[in-house]
Amino acid sequence: MKLFLVWLRRNTRLAGLLNLASLVSVGGVFFIMFLTSADVVGRYVLMKPIAGAVEGSTFLLVLVISLGIGFAQLERRHVYMELFVSRLSPRLQRALGRPLLLLALAVFAIMSWSSANAAYLSWQQGEFWFSTMKFPVWPVRFILFLGLLLLCLQLSNDLLNSLKRTDKR
């Protein structure tokens, strides 16, 4: 546990992982755009759609969202209830920060654990999604787990940093 806390405090490594995950996420967006455009051209110009393009794009959306969510937390760019929060006093906003971080960490830790179990079972059973092509499901489930795990690490880092800060007011 102590090594984990030391690793989190050296958050440059975690930030590097989150930056890499976000670059993969952005690459996924470009690949979805390319795949969809090629499918449209193939479907309406060449009369030959790309087999599995819709399913592949669906799987890539999981990659885009789950690998980008930890970076969004790192950069504090998540959508939150600004209309509600901005009406609170700065002191109350700070007071709510830690409990909300702890709640988010608990929720996403449960989601991460569940997705890890689902990925393992999917791999063990050789689960496939059948449509125009046969797609293995376990890589998508594993990517979801990885993205949620990175988010949990960043939430843990944020929580540790908020506990280290001392309010001078």
C-alpha positions, 0 to 999 in steps of 0.5 A, spaced: 500 500 500 505 504 501 508 503 494 502 505 491 501 511 495 508 513 493 507 512 486 501 516 486 504 522 489 509 522 483 503 523 479 508 525 473 508 517 471 500 517 472 499 524 468 504 520 463 499 514 462 493 518 462 496 523 456 498 516 453 491 514 454 488 520 451 492 520 445 490 513 444 483 515 445 484 521 440 486 516 435 480 512 436 476 518 434 480 519 427 479 511 426 472 512 427 471 518 422 475 514 417 472 507 418 465 511 417 467 515 411 470 509 408 463 505 409 459 511 406 463 511 400 463 504 399 456 503 401 453 509 396 459 509 391 462 502 390 455 499 392 460 495 397 459 496 404 465 495 409 463 489 413 463 490 421 464 497 420 458 499 425 460 494 430 467 496 429 465 503 430 461 501 436 467 498 440 471 504 438 467 508 442 468 504 448 475 505 447 474 513 446 470 514 452 473 510 457 481 511 455 479 519 455 475 519 462 481 519 466 485 525 462 478 529 463 479 528 470 486 530 470 485 536 467 478 538 471 474 538 464 468 533 466 461 536 466 459 538 472 453 541 475 456 548 475 449 552 475 448 549 482 455 549 484 457 556 482 451 558 487 455 555 493 460 559 497 467 557 496 468 554 503 462 550 501 465 548 495 471 546 498 467 542 503 463 538 498 470 537 494 473 531 498 466 527 500 464 528 492 471 525 490 470 519 495 464 518 492 466 518 485 472 513 487 467 508 490 463 508 485 468 508 479 472 502 483 466 498 484 465 499 476 472 498 475 472 491 479 465 489 475 468 490 468 475 486 470 470 480 472 466 481 466 473 482 462 476 476 465 469 471 464 469 474 457 476 472 455 475 465 459 468 463 455 471 466 449 465 470 448 464 473 441 459 478 438 456 475 432 453 480 426 456 481 419 463 479 422 465 475 429 468 480 434 471 478 440 468 482 446 473 481 451 478 486 448 473 491 449 471 489 456 478 490 458 479 497 455 473 499 459 476 496 465 483 499 463 480 506 462 476 505 469 482 503 473 486 510 470 480 514 472 480 511 479 488 512 480 487 519 478 481 520 483 485 517 488 491 522 486 486 528 487 483 525 493 490 525 496 492 532 494 486 535 497 488 531 504 495 534 503 492 541 502 491 545 508 485 551 508 488 557 510 482 561 511 
